[in-house]
Amino acid sequence: MSTIQSHMAAVNSHTSALHSVEGNLSGINEAGTDDQTTVSGNAKAHEAISEAAATVKELSTNLSALSDSFKSIAAGFESADQSATQSLHAQIL
């Protein structure tokens, strides 16, 4: 007889890895900018640095949300699996 089984350990492992990456991204410091010189291109460099920092922050936020979504979806599947298992056992008995 087959068993209906969720794999929350696998979900926890993957979401933990996502949180680890998110933490690493959050730990990246924004590059410093040179406001004292008037080198041509400084404005574009400042813009690129700001865009990169915003992208890292957005990516970090999205990874955290993705991890939370995985956990929520997995919990739903686990609940459905338990209900299906109980229903099948009731039919068999």
N, C-alpha and C positions, 0 to 999 in steps of 0.2 A: 504494500500500500504506500502511496506517495504521501509526502508531508508538505503542507503549505507552510513556508517559512520565510520570514523577512530577514534581511541581513543588516541589522542596525549597526553591527560592528564595522562593516564595510563603509556604511554611510558616515559613521563617526570618524573613521580614519580619513576619508576624503574631505570631510568638512574641517577636520583638524588641519589638514594640509593647506586648505584654502585660507584658513585663519592665520596660519603661519606665514604664508605669502603676503597676506594683507598686512600683517604686522611688520614684515620686512619692508614693504612699500611705505608704510606709515613712518618708518624710521629713517627714510631718506630725507636728508636735509636739503632745502632749496639752495641752489648755487648762489653765491654772493654776486652782487652786481657792482660795477665800478661807476660811481656817480661823480668822481672827481676829475676824470679826463674827458676830453671831447673827441675821442677817436671816432672816426667815421665808422658806423656800424654798431655803436653802443646801443642805440635805441632799438635796433632789430635784435640784438643779443638779449637785451632786457625783456623784450616781447617774447622771444623764444623761451627764455628761462621761466617767465610767468606762465606761458602755455604748458610747458613741460610739468611744472609744479601742479597746475590745475588738472592735467591729465592723470598724473600719479594719484592725486587725491580722489578723482572720480573713479579711477580703476580700483583703488583701495575700498571705496564705498561700495562699488558694484560687487566686488568679491565677497565682502561681508554679507551683502544682501543675498547673493547667490547661495552662500553657505547656509544662511538662515532658511532660504526657500527649500534647499535640499532636505534639511532636517524636517521641515514642515510636511513636505511631500512624503518623505519616508515614514513619518509618524502616521500619516493617513493610510499609506499602504499597509503598515503594520496592523493598524486597526481593522482594515478590510480583510487582511489575511486571518486575523484572529476570529472575525465574524464568520468567514467562510469555513474555517476549520471547525468551529462550533456547530455550524449548520450541517456540515458533512458528517460529523460524528453523531449528531442527533438523528440523521437519516439512516446511518448504518446501524445504530443501536435500535 
